[in-house]
């Protein structure tokens, strides 16, 4: 039996990106919430809630990645890598909770629209677009990690949503259509729920050891079956060890046996073609070897 322990960790440089993103967005949430309350703007408060949930998401993702770097122990033989998946799941639930609160506030104000100054909304929103876009760019190169990808998508979506708030402020300034304010809040909720559902769905699948969405297990089976000398592939399992690492175990029936260098090549192929960086392969000369082990 042979296995590969090569790992693909999140670059340490992202620690600085998380720190900058958290500081910038926390400051903006405070500003947006302050002016939202000051001018009684449902759209600004909704966007502040959206940004606040993303700040918490950044904090959780950063903490999870830090924990992921901890070495395995006798009790936690895989380390604490699964916490990155749990963090993504909690992020999704957190965002849904924020969306429910925002929706309630928006419905209340939609029934009785209040006058809000469009100029203030546009200025605050413009600041948000700059901050959200800058933060998204910090995470652009980490798309192979679910948490970093989530951070990038959150910030990019925030920039788009805040642009909508700016446009809404412009409309209210020149038309006096103050119903636009709670309407924007409801639209923001839809954006939030869409992102939260995708994040939560992916996280739950990984948490229950489903095959990662970017890997086709049939293609993996086909590649292994076509290897020289391989007569059969069985007990193939693929799962996520974390948001950055994928593991595989498989039994290969090779009557002529297999040299160590050949096993190394197979592991490298799995890593290069499918991004599977932790593979364990059991070589059997006949399928009866497997049946014998099963009886034991």
PyMOL commands that set and color helices and strands:
alter all, ss='L'
color gray80, all
select helices_A, chain A and resi 14-39+42-68+83-111+118-138+146-175+179-207+217-225+260-274+287-295
alter helices_A, ss='H'
color red, helices_A
select strands_A, chain A and resi 2-3+232-240+246-253+278-284
alter strands_A, ss='S'
color yellow, strands_A
deselect
rebuild
show_as cartoon
